[in-house]
Amino acid sequence: MRRRNRNAFWAKAVLLAVLGGCAENNTRECNVGVDCASGVCLSDGTCAELDVGVDMETVDLAMLDTAQLDGDASDSMANLPDAGPEMGAEGGLCSPNRDGRIERSEVTLASGLRANFASATDVTFDTRGEMVDGTRTWDLARAFAGEEIIAVDTRSIADEWFASDFVGATYAAELSVDSDLIGIFESTDNALLLRGVVSPDDGFTRTNLENDPPATVLAFPLELDYTWSTEVSVSGVALGVFSIYSESYTSRVDQRGTVLTPFGRFDDVFRVRTELVRTVGIVRTTIVSFAFVSECFGTIATLTGRDNDDGAELDELAELRRLAP
């Protein structure tokens, strides 16, 4: 069986929340943010007031009729609503300014967030996307065989058995749909870092691996052609056995375009291609992953390749996940 315990960590690195529900309404006041003085078009088709704020505790995920998701990319673009108001990093209502870069302040990275993602494994998908009306577009709104909806949480590590080993971490989140391992993340002023990986429970067969230095998952500000890399020494215990090996992460913001998800349509999204090279003794494994990052929402979709498929673009994926209602 293919192991993806640490290969798809960015799939849950950023958790998102949005207001309200997508109601069917033939008398919409607005369709996109530019229709409103505030720059924010709410999911029910009304404009947000200029001084509207958001209480994190009242935020819920919007609903979307999955019957709208049939058809090709052009059909999906016609049927899917623009994603509604988003939570900004400071907890207030955020409206994307689409200025060609994503600042750290435009993405929420915190504990206590939850979002649903539709996840499918071992799927065929062309990561190149397609050109639609002159814009690079990835249609991830359609259904994929065997997919399931998973709730992704970012939770505090304060009361966890591994808390003392990761002092200062921002949150913990499960890493993959086929593994119960947990990633430990830290949010800084200019990056999201993966500090290590642990098992849910302590004990003889526990896993507690630390990255030195932490791997940079996202580096801000994101803009086209921005690159970063991290050389990591991984050490600790894996299933109770002492382990030490190395990992090399190389990331580049290589594309910009539109992404269609079951949740809605996201314009002006940046694609981050990450190549992870893991070396254990003389065994070398390469994993390529693509993260799609949007202003305010953060990571809305991830595509993870199969082991040692290191092409610039991929056709076969180990896992595909995207934001869902």
C-alpha positions as CSV (number, residue, x, y, z in Angstrom):
1,M,0.0,0.0,0.0
2,R,1.3,3.5,-0.9
3,R,2.3,5.5,2.2
4,R,1.3,9.1,2.2
5,N,1.7,9.8,5.9
6,R,3.7,13.0,5.4
7,N,3.3,13.6,1.7
8,A,0.1,15.7,1.7
9,F,0.6,17.9,4.7
10,W,-0.3,21.1,2.9
11,A,-3.7,19.7,2.1
12,K,-4.8,20.8,5.6
13,A,-2.3,23.6,6.3
14,V,-4.8,26.4,6.1
15,L,-8.4,26.1,7.3
16,L,-11.1,28.5,6.1
17,A,-14.5,29.8,7.1
18,V,-17.2,31.8,5.3
19,L,-20.5,33.5,6.2
20,G,-24.1,32.5,5.6
21,G,-25.6,30.2,2.9
22,C,-25.9,30.4,-0.8
23,A,-29.7,31.0,-1.3
24,E,-31.4,30.8,-4.6
25,N,-32.5,34.4,-5.3
26,N,-33.6,35.9,-8.6
27,T,-33.4,39.4,-7.4
28,R,-29.8,39.6,-6.3
29,E,-28.4,43.0,-5.4
30,C,-25.0,41.8,-6.4
31,N,-23.0,39.0,-8.0
32,V,-19.4,39.9,-7.3
33,G,-17.7,42.3,-4.9
34,V,-17.2,45.1,-7.4
35,D,-21.0,45.5,-7.6
36,C,-20.9,46.8,-4.0
37,A,-19.6,50.0,-2.4
38,S,-18.1,47.8,0.3
39,G,-16.4,45.5,-2.2
40,V,-18.1,42.5,-0.6
41,C,-21.0,40.6,-2.1
42,L,-22.6,38.3,0.5
43,S,-23.6,34.8,-0.4
44,D,-27.4,35.7,-0.4
45,G,-26.8,38.3,-3.2
46,T,-26.8,41.4,-0.9
47,C,-24.0,43.9,-0.4
48,A,-22.2,43.9,2.9
49,E,-22.2,47.2,4.9
50,L,-18.9,49.1,5.0
51,D,-18.5,48.5,8.7
52,V,-19.5,44.8,8.8
53,G,-17.3,42.6,10.9
54,V,-17.3,38.9,11.7
55,D,-17.3,37.0,15.0
56,M,-15.3,33.9,14.5
57,E,-17.7,31.9,16.7
58,T,-20.6,32.7,14.4
59,V,-19.0,31.7,11.2
60,D,-20.4,28.7,9.3
61,L,-19.8,27.2,5.9
62,A,-22.0,28.2,3.0
63,M,-24.2,25.6,1.3
64,L,-24.1,24.8,-2.4
65,D,-26.5,22.6,-4.4
66,T,-24.3,19.8,-5.7
67,A,-26.7,19.4,-8.7
68,Q,-25.1,22.6,-10.1
69,L,-21.8,20.8,-10.4
70,D,-22.4,18.8,-13.6
71,G,-20.8,19.7,-16.9
72,D,-17.4,20.9,-18.2
73,A,-15.4,23.8,-17.0
74,S,-17.3,26.5,-18.9
75,D,-20.6,25.1,-17.5
76,S,-19.2,25.0,-14.0
77,M,-18.1,28.6,-14.3
78,A,-21.6,29.6,-15.3
79,N,-23.3,27.7,-12.5
80,L,-21.0,28.2,-9.5
81,P,-21.4,31.3,-7.4
82,D,-18.4,33.4,-6.5
83,A,-17.3,32.5,-3.0
84,G,-18.9,34.9,-0.6
85,P,-17.4,37.0,2.2
86,E,-14.3,35.6,3.7
87,M,-12.5,35.7,7.1
88,G,-9.4,37.9,7.1
89,A,-6.4,37.2,9.2
90,E,-7.4,39.8,11.8
91,G,-10.9,38.3,12.2
92,G,-12.8,40.9,10.2
93,L,-14.6,40.6,6.9
94,C,-12.1,40.3,4.0
95,S,-12.7,41.2,0.4
96,P,-10.0,40.1,-2.1
97,N,-8.3,43.1,-3.7
98,R,-6.7,41.0,-6.4
99,D,-3.5,43.1,-6.5
100,G,-1.3,40.3,-7.8
101,R,0.0,39.2,-4.4
102,I,-1.3,37.6,-1.2
103,E,0.0,39.2,2.0
104,R,0.2,37.3,5.3
105,S,-2.6,39.5,6.7
106,E,-4.9,38.3,3.9
107,V,-4.9,34.7,5.2
108,T,-6.3,33.3,8.4
109,L,-3.9,30.8,10.1
110,A,-5.1,30.0,13.6
111,S,-6.5,27.2,15.8
112,G,-10.2,26.7,16.2
113,L,-11.1,26.7,12.5
114,R,-13.1,24.1,10.6
115,A,-13.9,23.5,6.9
116,N,-15.1,20.7,4.8
117,F,-13.0,19.3,2.0
118,A,-14.0,16.8,-0.7
119,S,-11.2,14.2,-1.0
120,A,-10.5,11.5,-3.6
121,T,-7.5,9.2,-3.9
122,D,-5.8,7.6,-6.9
123,V,-7.5,9.8,-9.5
124,T,-6.7,11.0,-13.0
125,F,-6.5,14.7,-13.4
126,D,-4.5,17.0,-15.7
127,T,-2.8,19.5,-13.4
128,R,-2.3,21.8,-16.4
129,G,-6.0,22.8,-16.3
130,E,-7.4,24.4,-19.4
131,M,-7.7,27.9,-20.9
132,V,-11.2,29.3,-20.6
133,D,-11.7,32.8,-22.0
134,G,-8.0,33.5,-21.8
135,T,-7.7,32.4,-18.1
136,R,-6.0,29.3,-16.9
137,T,-8.8,27.3,-15.2
138,W,-8.8,24.2,-13.0
139,D,-12.2,22.5,-12.8
140,L,-12.3,20.7,-9.5
141,A,-16.0,21.2,-9.0
142,R,-17.0,17.9,-10.6
143,A,-17.4,14.7,-8.7
144,F,-14.5,12.2,-8.6
145,A,-15.0,8.4,-8.0
146,G,-14.7,7.3,-4.4
147,E,-14.5,10.8,-3.0
148,E,-15.6,11.6,0.6
149,I,-16.3,14.7,2.5
150,I,-14.0,15.2,5.4
151,A,-14.1,17.9,8.1
152,V,-10.8,19.5,8.7
153,D,-10.0,21.1,12.1
154,T,-7.1,23.2,13.3
155,R,-6.9,22.7,17.0
156,S,-4.8,23.9,19.9
157,I,-2.0,21.6,21.2
158,A,-2.2,23.0,24.7
159,D,-3.6,19.8,26.3
160,E,-2.0,17.3,23.9
161,W,0.6,14.7,25.0
162,F,3.2,16.3,22.7
163,A,2.6,19.9,23.7
164,S,5.9,20.3,25.6
165,D,7.9,19.2,22.5
166,F,6.4,21.9,20.3
167,V,6.1,25.0,22.5
168,G,4.9,28.0,20.5
169,A,3.1,26.0,17.8
170,T,-0.1,27.6,16.4
171,Y,-2.2,24.5,15.7
172,A,-2.3,20.8,14.9
173,A,-4.2,19.2,12.1
174,E,-4.5,15.6,10.7
175,L,-2.4,15.2,7.6
176,S,-4.1,12.7,5.2
177,V,-7.3,10.9,4.6
178,D,-5.6,7.6,4.9
179,S,-3.5,8.3,8.1
180,D,-4.2,9.4,11.6
181,L,-0.9,11.2,11.9
182,I,-1.0,14.9,13.0
183,G,1.0,17.8,11.6
184,I,2.2,20.5,14.0
185,F,2.1,23.9,12.4
186,E,3.4,27.4,13.4
187,S,2.2,30.6,11.9
188,T,4.7,33.5,11.8
189,D,4.6,37.0,10.5
190,N,5.7,35.8,7.0
191,A,5.3,32.1,6.8
192,L,3.4,28.9,7.7
193,L,5.8,26.3,9.1
194,L,5.5,22.5,9.6
195,R,7.4,21.8,12.8
196,G,6.8,18.1,13.1
197,V,4.5,15.1,12.9
198,V,3.0,13.1,15.8
199,S,0.6,10.3,16.5
200,P,-2.7,11.0,18.2
201,D,-1.7,9.1,21.3
202,D,1.4,8.5,23.4
203,G,2.6,5.0,24.0
204,F,5.1,2.4,22.9
205,T,4.2,2.7,19.2
206,R,4.0,6.5,19.3
207,T,5.3,8.8,16.5
208,N,7.0,12.0,17.4
209,L,9.2,13.5,14.6
210,E,10.6,17.0,14.7
211,N,11.7,19.0,11.7
212,D,15.0,21.0,12.2
213,P,14.5,23.6,10.9
214,P,10.7,23.6,10.4
215,A,9.7,23.1,6.8
216,T,8.2,26.3,5.1
217,V,4.8,25.4,3.8
218,L,3.8,28.9,2.6
219,A,6.0,32.0,2.4
220,F,4.4,35.4,2.2
221,P,3.8,37.6,0.3
222,L,2.8,35.1,-2.4
223,E,3.3,36.4,-6.0
224,L,4.0,34.8,-9.3
225,D,7.5,33.2,-9.6
226,Y,8.2,33.6,-5.9
227,T,10.3,30.6,-4.7
228,W,11.5,29.3,-1.4
229,S,13.2,26.1,-0.1
230,T,14.0,24.3,3.2
231,E,16.6,21.7,4.0
232,V,15.2,19.7,6.9
233,S,16.7,17.1,9.3
234,V,13.9,14.9,10.7
235,S,14.5,13.0,13.9
236,G,12.6,11.3,16.7
237,V,10.5,8.2,16.9
238,A,8.2,6.6,14.2
239,L,6.0,3.9,15.5
240,G,8.2,3.7,18.6
241,V,11.4,3.2,16.6
242,F,14.2,5.9,16.6
243,S,14.4,7.5,13.2
244,I,16.6,10.1,11.5
245,Y,16.5,11.2,7.8
246,S,16.5,14.3,5.6
247,E,13.9,16.1,3.6
248,S,14.3,18.9,1.0
249,Y,11.4,21.2,0.1
250,T,11.4,23.4,-2.9
251,S,8.4,25.6,-3.7
252,R,7.5,28.0,-6.4
253,V,4.4,30.1,-7.2
254,D,4.2,28.9,-10.8
255,Q,0.6,29.6,-12.0
256,R,-2.2,32.1,-11.5
257,G,-5.9,31.6,-12.6
258,T,-9.4,30.4,-11.7
259,V,-10.3,27.4,-9.6
260,L,-13.7,25.8,-9.5
261,T,-14.5,23.8,-6.4
262,P,-17.7,22.3,-4.9
263,F,-17.8,25.3,-2.6
264,G,-17.7,27.9,-5.4
265,R,-15.6,29.7,-8.0
266,F,-12.3,31.4,-6.9
267,D,-10.7,33.9,-9.3
268,D,-7.1,35.1,-9.2
269,V,-5.8,32.1,-7.4
270,F,-2.1,31.3,-7.0
271,R,-0.8,27.8,-7.6
272,V,2.2,26.7,-5.5
273,R,4.2,23.7,-6.8
274,T,6.2,22.0,-4.0
275,E,8.7,19.2,-4.6
276,L,9.6,17.2,-1.6
277,V,12.6,14.9,-1.7
278,R,13.0,12.5,1.2
279,T,16.2,10.6,1.8
280,V,16.2,7.6,4.2
281,G,19.6,5.9,4.1
282,I,20.2,5.3,0.4
283,V,16.4,5.4,-0.5
284,R,15.3,8.6,-2.2
285,T,11.6,9.4,-2.7
286,T,10.2,12.5,-4.5
287,I,6.7,13.8,-4.0
288,V,5.2,16.7,-6.0
289,S,2.2,18.6,-4.7
290,F,0.2,21.6,-5.9
291,A,-1.5,24.0,-3.5
292,F,-4.1,26.5,-4.7
293,V,-4.1,29.6,-2.5
294,S,-6.7,32.4,-2.6
295,E,-6.8,35.8,-0.9
296,C,-8.7,35.6,2.4
297,F,-9.6,31.9,2.0
298,G,-6.0,30.6,2.0
299,T,-5.5,27.0,0.6
300,I,-8.7,26.0,-1.3
301,A,-7.4,22.9,-3.0
302,T,-4.4,20.6,-3.2
303,L,-3.2,18.0,-5.7
304,T,-0.6,15.4,-4.5
305,G,1.3,13.3,-6.9
306,R,2.3,9.7,-6.7
307,D,5.7,8.7,-5.2
308,N,8.6,9.5,-7.6
309,D,6.4,11.1,-10.2
310,D,8.4,14.3,-10.5
311,G,7.0,15.9,-13.7
312,A,6.5,19.6,-14.0
313,E,2.8,18.7,-14.5
314,L,1.0,15.5,-13.4
315,D,-1.8,13.3,-14.8
316,E,-2.2,10.7,-12.1
317,L,-2.7,11.8,-8.4
318,A,-2.4,10.1,-5.1
319,E,-4.9,12.5,-3.6
320,L,-7.0,15.4,-4.8
321,R,-8.9,17.6,-2.3
322,R,-10.8,20.8,-2.6
323,L,-13.0,23.0,-0.5
324,A,-16.6,21.8,-0.2
325,P,-19.9,22.9,1.4
